[in-house]
Amino acid sequence: MTDVHVSRKMVAEPVNVNEFRELARRALPKMYYDFYNGGAEDQYTLKENEEAFAKIVILPRILRDVSGINLSTTVLGYNISMPVMIAPTSMHKLANPAGEIATARAASACKTIMVLSNSSTCTLEEVAACCNAVRFFQLYDRGSGVEALANGTNDPSFCWEDIPWLKSITNLPILIKGVLTHEDAIKALEVGVAGIIVSNHGARQLDYSPATISVLEEVVHAVGGKVPVFLDGGVRRGTDIFKAVALGAQAVLVGRPVLYGLAAKGEYGVRQVLEMLMDELELTMALSGCSSVKEITRSHVRTKHEQLLSML
């Protein structure tokens, strides 16, 4: 009986972010779980978003002083505890009755930023009032108390020419979400955005679009340091965060794992997910010889293409 009890307890206490997926599957009605978990069509991009990280290896440095590790960074002038933010995702009340309020409180407790979806199940005002945290919003909303706009609208009539109009009616910084190419990165600079989010929208729109980590460096090179670049999609481990930062991301956004944590354990589950990622990133940095996020450089990783070239 003891062995059975221990086994069940181990299942209930996840040791990494991936294990929250199974807990969420057990906690949610199948319809809700499939809504959160699924991707577009054949789900090729959904799989690639995660698997593409495995094609990048980390090149550690030895004999470095890592007695103190500093994970903090800044996003548009706001200090956060680690280069991880919560991505905009829909309908949190399907996962937990407290919905986006629980998610926002977890973000606040972990001293990071939550991007609120325009299809959230709590109002913007409710989320803004629930805690003292930096909030970004997915679409424009005047007088809302949000600190930035992450524009990822699906309005088919919305185009690049609308960005100057959007800038004219708000003083908030505008980030463009959904950039996957050099060309769109250049266009984003031309219209004057404050930042770029490399994203395929959780692989829920166009299947067979590229994994975000595979095109991150292309966008970073196009931008040339003029605005910050962020990565959204497939992040499940601290090593994933390290790889994204090494390839030029200022921070990453995490979506599904947050929903899985919310479904499994509410606000506490979201905090667990964020804290696990923080702990894993800290360990990765220590073992790679980096005492701060700024010390993570391009020389710390090797892509699949570079690995193949080294064999020639």
Number of C-alpha atoms within 10 A of each C-alpha: 5 6 8 8 9 11 10 10 11 10 13 14 11 17 13 15 21 16 16 29 21 15 19 24 18 13 17 17 12 11 10 16 21 12 13 23 18 15 20 15 14 11 16 17 27 26 14 21 23 18 15 19 24 13 12 21 15 17 14 15 14 12 8 12 11 16 7 11 17 15 20 16 19 14 17 12 7 11 15 20 16 25 26 29 25 27 25 24 22 19 20 24 18 20 24 22 14 16 23 30 24 24 27 27 21 28 26 20 15 20 19 26 26 25 25 28 22 21 14 17 17 18 14 20 12 11 21 18 12 14 16 14 22 21 24 25 23 25 19 21 13 11 8 12 15 21 17 22 24 26 19 20 16 8 7 6 7 10 9 12 9 11 17 12 10 13 16 8 10 15 11 16 16 25 25 24 22 22 25 23 17 18 12 17 25 16 15 21 17 10 14 15 20 20 24 28 28 29 27 25 22 26 26 17 15 16 16 16 16 20 27 30 28 19 18 26 21 17 24 23 14 17 20 11 10 11 18 20 28 27 31 30 25 29 27 20 20 22 22 23 29 26 25 29 26 22 25 22 25 21 24 25 23 25 22 23 25 27 32 29 28 31 29 24 18 22 24 16 22 28 23 23 25 26 15 19 24 21 14 19 23 24 16 20 25 21 17 21 21 26 20 17 22 14 14 21 15 16 12 20 20 17 18 16 10 11 13 9 9 8 6 5
